[in-house]
């Protein structure tokens, strides 16, 4: 699985002008299931994200995790994270899982994050979404279970 994390003061996602998910301080997580990904990979990624020390402690050092801070996670599906730009100028997305498997793993990942005691909000799988965020830092981290 592939994830792009952004540490945020706040973030929201809307579909057709209606807010469907929003959080305060925490992480905006763009997530993509890739071909061959498994539930075990989703669990591994959820655990890594929950423990990743990218939030500031009292001394201003990135030493705290999402769990430590009690922050929330806004989880948004984004198949374009699977973009293959190695040929030509138009990205290909064949490395992404097929839509049914992508949805299953997206929902599984969300449940895995929730099971770690993190409050989550979500976008709508496969929808055309507008995402608004106030990036904190900025801090943006790329994670890939295949790497």
Backbone bond lengths (Angstrom), bond angles and torsions (degrees), N, CA, C in turn:
res aa  C-N    CA-C-N  psi(-1)  N-CA   C-N-CA  omega(-1)  CA-C   N-CA-C  phi
1 X - - - 1.449 - - 1.516 107.96 -
2 X 1.276 114.41 153.99 1.448 121.14 -178.03 1.525 107.71 -124.17
3 X 1.338 115.78 135.23 1.464 120.27 -179.95 1.518 110.23 -137.20
4 X 1.306 115.39 144.11 1.451 122.77 171.64 1.526 106.00 -118.65
5 X 1.335 116.09 118.35 1.463 121.74 -177.23 1.518 109.60 -103.79
6 X 1.306 116.10 137.64 1.453 120.55 172.25 1.525 107.63 -128.46
7 X 1.339 115.03 123.43 1.461 120.35 175.63 1.523 106.81 -73.76
8 X 1.330 116.26 127.49 1.459 120.12 -173.40 1.528 112.31 -130.40
9 X 1.328 113.89 152.73 1.459 120.54 167.94 1.527 108.98 -79.25
10 X 1.349 114.78 -34.38 1.466 121.98 178.27 1.521 108.21 -164.57
11 X 1.334 116.29 153.64 1.463 121.34 177.21 1.518 108.97 -155.14
12 X 1.332 115.08 152.52 1.464 119.82 176.50 1.520 108.97 -148.89
13 X 1.315 114.35 159.37 1.459 121.02 176.87 1.526 107.63 -133.85
14 X 1.325 115.34 137.90 1.461 119.84 179.13 1.521 110.15 -131.84
15 X 1.312 114.27 152.88 1.455 123.12 177.46 1.515 106.81 -127.26
16 X 1.333 115.78 125.01 1.465 122.14 -179.18 1.524 111.39 50.98
17 X 1.332 116.57 42.31 1.459 122.13 175.74 1.511 115.62 81.99
18 X 1.334 118.21 -3.09 1.465 121.60 -179.19 1.522 110.05 -107.76
19 X 1.331 116.59 126.98 1.458 120.86 178.36 1.518 109.02 -68.59
20 X 1.330 115.73 126.00 1.465 120.79 -179.20 1.526 112.01 -111.13
21 X 1.337 117.11 -15.14 1.454 120.90 178.12 1.516 110.08 -161.10
22 X 1.333 116.66 140.69 1.460 120.08 176.82 1.515 109.93 -155.74
23 X 1.332 114.42 150.83 1.458 120.97 178.54 1.524 109.12 -138.46
24 X 1.324 113.94 163.94 1.452 121.45 168.64 1.515 107.99 -92.82
25 X 1.328 118.03 -140.31 1.464 120.24 -178.86 1.527 112.29 -58.94
26 X 1.333 115.50 138.18 1.463 120.30 179.52 1.499 111.18 158.14
27 X 1.330 115.54 -138.98 1.458 121.72 -177.20 1.525 111.46 -125.79
28 X 1.307 114.85 134.42 1.459 121.61 165.32 1.524 105.03 -92.91
29 X 1.321 116.33 121.15 1.466 121.78 -176.12 1.525 108.82 -116.42
30 X 1.334 115.77 110.69 1.451 120.77 170.58 1.524 105.68 -88.99
31 X 1.335 116.96 128.94 1.463 121.14 -171.97 1.531 110.60 -129.70
32 X 1.340 115.07 140.94 1.458 120.88 178.69 1.519 108.98 -136.72
33 X 1.301 116.35 126.48 1.464 120.98 171.79 1.515 107.84 -85.46
34 X 1.330 114.78 132.49 1.460 121.78 -178.75 1.527 108.85 -104.50
35 X 1.328 116.86 160.76 1.462 120.13 176.31 1.524 109.39 -55.92
36 X 1.317 116.50 133.80 1.455 121.71 178.13 1.516 114.92 87.64
37 X 1.324 117.81 -4.16 1.467 120.11 178.65 1.521 110.65 -68.30
38 X 1.334 115.62 153.85 1.465 122.09 -175.92 1.525 110.49 -130.55
39 X 1.322 115.03 168.81 1.465 120.85 175.07 1.524 110.57 -60.98
40 X 1.326 117.14 -36.54 1.470 120.45 178.25 1.530 110.65 -60.40
41 X 1.319 116.64 -38.61 1.470 120.33 177.70 1.521 110.83 -66.74
42 X 1.324 116.62 -38.45 1.467 120.27 177.53 1.523 110.30 -63.50
43 X 1.324 117.00 -42.30 1.469 120.69 177.50 1.523 110.81 -62.77
44 X 1.328 116.41 -44.34 1.465 121.49 179.60 1.530 110.69 -59.98
45 X 1.313 116.53 -45.28 1.458 121.25 -178.80 1.531 111.07 -66.73
46 X 1.315 117.30 -43.22 1.469 120.74 178.49 1.528 110.52 -59.46
47 X 1.332 117.00 -45.11 1.465 120.97 -179.65 1.526 111.00 -63.72
48 X 1.330 116.80 -41.82 1.467 121.16 179.45 1.521 110.29 -62.05
49 X 1.316 117.00 -46.05 1.462 121.35 -178.56 1.521 110.78 -63.62
50 X 1.326 117.26 -43.28 1.466 121.05 -178.28 1.521 111.90 -61.68
51 X 1.346 117.17 -30.38 1.469 121.73 -175.48 1.524 113.95 -102.18
52 X 1.333 117.34 -5.12 1.459 121.00 -176.27 1.530 110.10 -65.47
53 X 1.316 116.90 122.38 1.469 121.86 -173.63 1.526 110.16 -89.32
54 X 1.349 114.63 85.86 1.467 120.30 -177.94 1.526 112.61 -125.79
55 X 1.328 116.44 11.61 1.465 121.13 177.08 1.522 109.07 -108.32
56 X 1.317 116.39 146.42 1.461 121.55 -175.79 1.527 112.05 -73.33
57 X 1.339 114.22 140.61 1.464 120.53 172.35 1.535 108.38 -91.99
58 X 1.333 117.58 -173.50 1.464 122.35 -177.66 1.524 112.03 -60.29
59 X 1.326 117.43 -26.09 1.466 121.48 -179.94 1.534 112.15 -88.76
60 X 1.337 117.16 0.60 1.452 120.99 179.09 1.509 114.33 84.79
61 X 1.320 118.46 8.57 1.477 122.39 179.41 1.529 109.25 -93.76
62 X 1.326 115.78 145.83 1.460 119.84 175.99 1.527 107.11 -74.26
63 X 1.329 114.66 95.82 1.454 121.23 -172.48 1.527 112.77 -136.97
64 X 1.338 117.15 -1.78 1.464 120.82 -176.45 1.527 110.39 -116.93
65 X 1.314 114.50 149.18 1.471 121.09 178.84 1.523 110.43 -97.72
66 X 1.311 115.47 172.86 1.459 121.48 175.09 1.524 109.96 -59.00
67 X 1.326 116.58 -41.17 1.472 120.50 177.36 1.522 111.11 -63.65
68 X 1.333 117.12 -41.74 1.459 121.32 -179.74 1.527 111.80 -61.34
69 X 1.325 116.32 -39.12 1.466 120.56 -175.15 1.523 113.21 -85.95
70 X 1.327 117.10 -15.63 1.464 119.58 -175.55 1.512 112.57 73.79
71 X 1.347 116.22 19.35 1.458 120.31 -179.59 1.525 112.29 -72.25
72 X 1.316 114.54 167.29 1.461 122.71 -179.14 1.525 109.99 -101.57
73 X 1.323 115.93 169.53 1.459 122.13 176.10 1.525 109.81 -129.54
74 X 1.319 115.87 126.67 1.462 121.95 171.21 1.519 105.83 -101.84
75 X 1.335 116.23 115.69 1.459 122.26 -173.64 1.526 109.57 -107.81
76 X 1.332 114.95 119.74 1.462 121.42 -174.68 1.524 108.76 -124.24
77 X 1.326 117.41 125.85 1.464 120.90 176.95 1.527 109.12 -70.68
78 X 1.331 115.73 138.27 1.466 119.64 -179.91 1.518 109.68 -150.19
79 X 1.334 116.41 90.78 1.456 121.01 -177.22 1.522 111.40 -64.90
80 X 1.325 118.78 -19.26 1.462 120.15 -178.54 1.532 112.37 -69.01
81 X 1.325 118.12 -9.80 1.464 120.10 172.89 1.531 110.72 -65.89
82 X 1.319 116.78 -15.18 1.465 121.52 178.98 1.525 112.07 -90.13
83 X 1.320 117.33 8.95 1.465 120.95 -174.94 1.518 112.42 -55.35
84 X 1.316 115.06 131.32 1.455 122.44 172.92 1.528 106.15 -105.70
85 X 1.331 115.76 111.92 1.463 120.60 -177.47 1.525 111.88 -110.12
86 X 1.326 116.47 20.69 1.468 120.37 -174.59 1.527 113.66 -74.15
87 X 1.335 117.25 -19.71 1.459 119.83 -178.83 1.516 109.84 -129.14
88 X 1.289 116.58 130.66 1.457 121.81 174.49 1.516 112.89 66.79
89 X 1.324 114.32 -161.99 1.459 121.25 -176.20 1.520 113.67 -110.30
90 X 1.317 116.33 -2.95 1.466 119.99 179.48 1.522 108.04 -109.75
91 X 1.346 117.35 118.57 1.472 118.99 -178.98 1.521 111.83 -65.16
92 X 1.316 114.68 147.87 1.460 121.08 172.11 1.521 108.41 -106.69
93 X 1.304 116.71 151.10 1.461 120.90 -175.62 1.522 112.68 -121.37
94 X 1.338 117.05 17.25 1.459 120.11 -178.84 1.529 113.83 -62.12
95 X 1.352 121.47 -21.98 1.468 119.00 176.07 1.537 113.94 -68.08
96 X 1.333 117.55 -16.78 1.463 120.54 179.59 1.527 110.45 -70.64
97 X 1.317 115.81 150.11 1.467 120.73 174.08 1.524 108.84 -63.38
98 X 1.337 116.56 154.58 1.462 118.50 176.32 1.529 108.60 -63.35
99 X 1.335 118.31 158.24 1.463 121.01 -172.79 1.533 115.51 -54.75
100 X 1.327 118.82 -41.54 1.470 120.02 -179.56 1.519 111.70 -64.81
101 X 1.338 116.29 -44.13 1.462 120.50 178.71 1.527 110.48 -70.00
102 X 1.316 116.61 -37.45 1.462 120.82 177.03 1.519 111.69 -60.13
103 X 1.339 116.18 -44.66 1.473 120.46 178.31 1.528 110.79 -63.54
104 X 1.328 116.12 -44.41 1.462 119.92 -179.18 1.527 110.80 -59.83
105 X 1.326 116.90 -46.11 1.463 120.25 -178.61 1.527 112.11 -71.78
106 X 1.311 117.41 -33.43 1.475 121.47 174.90 1.531 109.89 -60.98
107 X 1.322 116.52 -48.02 1.468 120.35 178.79 1.522 111.11 -66.56
108 X 1.313 117.18 -39.38 1.459 121.26 178.17 1.527 110.22 -62.63
109 X 1.331 116.84 -44.77 1.461 121.35 178.63 1.530 110.77 -60.22
110 X 1.319 117.33 -45.07 1.465 120.81 178.25 1.525 110.31 -57.98
111 X 1.328 117.33 -45.88 1.468 120.78 178.53 1.523 111.64 -63.49
112 X 1.340 117.01 -36.49 1.469 120.66 178.49 1.521 110.56 -64.86
113 X 1.319 117.63 -41.38 1.471 121.27 177.57 1.529 109.76 -64.47
114 X 1.325 117.07 -45.18 1.464 121.09 178.51 1.523 111.67 -60.53
115 X 1.324 117.13 -38.82 1.468 120.98 -178.27 1.527 111.84 -65.59
116 X 1.324 117.14 -16.03 1.460 121.73 177.12 1.527 111.95 -89.82
117 X 1.326 115.91 7.88 1.458 120.98 176.61 1.516 114.86 85.70
118 X 1.327 116.53 18.55 1.463 120.82 -179.68 1.521 109.19 -103.37
119 X 1.325 115.60 129.24 1.463 120.97 177.39 1.526 108.25 -73.05
120 X 1.323 115.91 131.10 1.459 120.41 -177.76 1.519 112.23 -122.15
121 X 1.322 114.03 155.93 1.462 123.53 168.09 1.518 104.90 -132.71
122 X 1.317 117.39 160.07 1.458 120.97 -174.05 1.509 112.63 -136.38
123 X 1.337 113.13 158.23 1.445 120.95 165.38 1.518 108.10 -84.75
124 X 1.321 116.19 -164.00 1.462 121.90 178.80 1.520 107.44 -115.42
125 X 1.324 116.48 117.79 1.462 121.23 -176.94 1.524 110.71 -55.17
126 X 1.328 116.14 128.70 1.457 121.67 175.61 1.516 115.54 79.99
127 X 1.332 117.83 -4.19 1.462 120.46 -177.95 1.525 110.80 -85.09
128 X 1.318 115.38 159.74 1.461 122.00 171.03 1.529 105.35 -82.99
129 X 1.339 116.98 110.78 1.463 121.70 -171.57 1.518 111.28 -115.74
130 X 1.318 115.18 150.35 1.455 122.65 170.38 1.520 106.52 -107.81
131 X 1.329 115.97 123.84 1.460 121.84 -178.26 1.521 108.25 -113.30
132 X 1.323 115.41 129.13 1.455 121.88 177.97 1.521 107.85 -119.63
133 X 1.335 116.15 135.79 1.453 118.90 179.29 1.510 110.87 -148.45
134 X 1.321 113.82 153.38 1.455 121.53 167.91 1.512 105.28 -112.88
135 X 1.329 115.63 103.36 1.456 122.25 -175.42 1.520 108.98 -71.74
136 X 1.317 116.42 135.54 1.465 122.43 179.93 1.515 108.72 -102.43
137 X 1.302 116.28 109.05 1.456 119.88 176.47 1.517 113.25 133.26
138 X 1.297 120.34 -75.14 1.460 128.05 -3.64 1.528 112.23 -72.94
139 X 1.316 114.73 147.93 1.456 122.38 173.63 1.518 106.97 -128.47
140 X 1.328 115.99 117.48 1.459 122.52 179.14 1.525 107.61 -131.98
141 X 1.338 116.29 126.20 1.467 122.16 -175.38 1.530 109.20 -126.79
142 X 1.326 115.88 136.15 1.469 122.95 176.81 1.521 108.14 -103.14
143 X 1.325 118.15 129.59 1.461 122.84 175.58 1.522 109.09 -126.21
144 X 1.316 115.44 142.53 1.450 120.66 -179.90 1.520 107.95 -144.18
145 X 1.320 117.92 122.36 1.462 120.20 -178.28 1.517 112.04 -70.37
146 X 1.311 118.32 -18.99 1.464 121.64 179.62 1.517 111.98 -77.95
147 X 1.324 116.94 -18.85 1.475 120.20 -175.93 1.509 111.51 -84.91
